[in-house]
Amino acid sequence: MRYLRHTFAVIVLAAIAPVAISRPVFSDAVVESATQMMQAARADNHGYELLQSLTTEIGPRLAGTPAEARARQWAVAKLQASGFANVRIDEFQVPLWLRGEERAEILSPFPQSLTIATLGGSVSTGVQGVTGEVVSFDSLAALSAAPAGSLQSRIVFVDEPMARSRDGSGYAAAVAKRRMTAYLAAEKGASAALIRSVGTSSHRFAHTGQMRAVVEEGAAGIPTAALTAPDADQLQRALAYGEPVTMKIVMTPELLPPATSGNVIAEIVGREAPDEIVVVSAHLDSWDQGTGAVDDGAGVAIVIAAARALMGGMEKPPRRTVRIVLFGAEEVGLVGARHYAQTYASTLEQHIVATESDFGAGDIWRFDTRFGQDKIHLGRAIAQVLEPLGIAPGNNQAYGGPDMKYLREAGVPVVTLMQDGSDYFDLHHTPNDTLDKVPPGALDQNVAAHVAYLYLVANSRLYFR
Ligand SMILES: [Zn+2]
């Protein structure tokens, strides 16, 4: 009997297995609808109009400032005007760090000014500034190896370059020096520190960015700033003469009591499975010097325009809920991302898949997933639909975007619509991150890819865990 049942099962499996394997993930009709939405999105300029509106009407929007609050109101107005449901702001508190005066000069042997940007979270030198002899290290590891107390009253200079790449992979390595120099140099007794900007440009704009997050309590570190690449070159040439190089640095940032930030949320409520959530996101805050056009105004514009195009392109809402999340306070340490994961902790099991657009305005060229091992083929099927946009299937180690950290760690499947970031780190966190760097029409391919992707995952019964 047992044998017979087993045989029967084998026969049934043998009969249905080939059908199950050959059936495409998406029907011809679904692919056709996705393709039409992609084509419509390519002909629509709404994404660029949003980006122009945000960067012009709000401008820089540092976490916790009144400008970031105005950006939330801007987003609420745009989302409501587009007809999204459940538009709301989830508020939270964030440490408020404000840039002050910042200048640096070589006092001897070759007196001249150098261009710097104070790193986010840095302490002040006081208005008198700090004067000391410069000691150069060619890497963070070399600084780390210096004996404790060996840099008493010195100004540390970490001169580690960053490699340019399409996928931005040089950043992860280079950013460690921005995060850690202030603290390592403090341990060695130094009085201030400089790093070569974390960036790939040769222009004379320094790249700011957060040091180890303000929210991570601990030692305050020492005053630390980034030098522009040409100024780092200049300082290195001065050091090469072999004589002591003395500098004076003045930085007067302030750390104020916590202020209000918030995540802006809007939804297209699913028609059949409203509790199943598809998150598409970007971050609303920016650094304080540019207008945050590529970081991350472009992402904000892409995801709003794509979700709007999805609503416009379907006769009825998708099966599942599409939730737009515009995170606050990303730059200062993923504060909004953490608040979101805490606030929605009890529903993360129903988060079907999530992504963030936070890599500028370059075309998407690869579709990465982080799906269950037996769901990888679903990612390939999505990539195949996106193929007419020049998008190839990628790996299954998707990062999903910075604000996806806590969702990813909670096991929510994430995807990365990987943009061409070859030029991204020329502008990133500089005063030069402005709207003119995004050509009109540059966002269309991104919007097209996102609308098709959203349609495929939000209107399906597929699960990716
Ligand atoms: Zn960003």
Residues whose N, C-alpha, C, O or C-beta is under 5 A from the ligand:
A	BS01	ZN	D295 D296 D358
